[in-house]
Amino acid sequence: MEFDIIIEGGNIVDGTGNREPFVTDIGIEGDRIVAIDDLTDAETSHRISAAGQVVCPGFVDVHVHSEISLLGGRDQFAPVMQGVTTHLAAPDGFGWAPLVPQLAQELWHYTQFAYGDAKLSLNWNTPDEYLSIFDGQIPANLYPQVPHCAVRLGAMGWDARPATIDELKAMERTTREWLEAGACCLCLGLDYQPSANADLNELIYLSKVAASYDAIYAAHIRYQLIGKKAAWEETIEIAKGAEIPVHISHERVDDVSAEVLERIDHEDIDLTFESYLYPAGMTHLAMMLPMEYQTGTPAEMLANLENSEVREKSLPYLRDKLGNGNQIIGYNKSGKYIGMLLSDAAEREGKTNEKFAYDFIMQQDAIETFVMPWETSTEENEKVLNRTACHPRMMIASDGVYNIPHPHPRSYGCFVQYLGKFVRERQLISLKEAVYKMSGFPAERFRLSDRGKIATGLAADIVIFDPETVGDRSTFFDPIQPPVGVNWVFVNGVPVIEEGDVTGKLPGMVLRHQR
């Protein structure tokens, strides 16, 4: 038999999390794995030696703000360089279809902190129209989710109130439209507008629609409004009320979540979560305002901030949230102070941290992004990260933000950091389990039946890396650094990374959930 490509002599880690690594060859025909065996005598025009290297499934990033950067720009290949072959769209419920242009533009303004200065038409009447812009244009696969922010906005605008019956039915129609287009999940950002205004009734109502399509529920939960423990409890209530598997975005196992996770285990609740395993997040400063002052269109919110009473009520809130001002400025409309600490920028302007932050939101039209370090000690941070890294319900996802001047290091290093730091150096988890948490586990959870494993008949999304050198180089103050040790990455059988170099090929496709 003749193959398009043979990968020979690699140490196969198959993505199931169960089978021990084994050495053999892999035969690829078109976009599929067609043989896993000794292929020494087989014919091929392209034979790749993987001796001494790990061969595993491509990684699946279930929470990443990458859909626009995949279309071009500085970071188009940044995720695939660390082995990510499939991205889920609409993280935090962000999305801009199907919306009338004015609403789409308002939502783009609101979400731009996570996407940079990309120029988009923002005129898609259906989910399929939006998804069509990716065909033949991306280096990795894109898998849609239902963007709750757009769903709610289309039904009832920016109103900060519960939905009426008619509005719920309008949201249901749009949710079904996305699910019919192949969305795998109802995705929400419950600290972001307008999703933050959804009540429990709305969440359960739409989750029941998603469950009828064998989709799941995933959310950035309601930390800001009701607190972490209550937000976990709300997620459990949704799981029970809608009889749907639930997933929590960018979490960690600290004392609060560990207590709830014990209950989840005891009650056998179908809940998973993901982590990027860095002691800092990334978002916009506007999220640190009292929730009542975040509502409305971006223009309405900014106009409200001009009110002196709103300012006086917000400053103590910001003071508490900002701590010592160690946040790093990653992006803003004017390009000022990129890479600087907020406290240093505030000092340069002769302001307190909270006054600088409040004024900066207004000066930048609420288009600003900051790295947000955890407000706990380094010792406590490392304890939590180590505890999180091996939790059985945790999978890896980057929450990467791209095409901004100073991204979070997780954008360039999340997956390889896990392999280098937590597997090789700290030996907290086995290689087979780690690969499972980056491939087979997210693929199973988000209903990707033909990805996430090395098996005959499955898609040839494959990573070849050196287990002795793989790791991240990206840091908080020097984040735009490619990883090391990832030598080959195949997407649908096509090499996008070849001997450590980007090939420039764009074999990615839009994947669709099949019930």
PyMOL commands that set and color helices and strands:
alter all, ss='L'
color gray80, all
select helices_A, chain A and resi 69-71+78-81+91-93+101-114+127-134+148-156+165-180+195-197+200-211+223-226+228-242+255-267+285-288+291-293+298-305+308-322+342-348+353-363+378-389+410-425+431-438+440-445
alter helices_A, ss='H'
color red, helices_A
select strands_A, chain A and resi 2-3+5-12+22-29+32-37+43-44+47-49+54-57+59-61+84-88+141-143+146-147+185-189+216-220+246-248+271-275+280-283+328-332+368-373+394-396+462-465+486-491+494-498+501-502
alter strands_A, ss='S'
color yellow, strands_A
deselect
rebuild
show_as cartoon
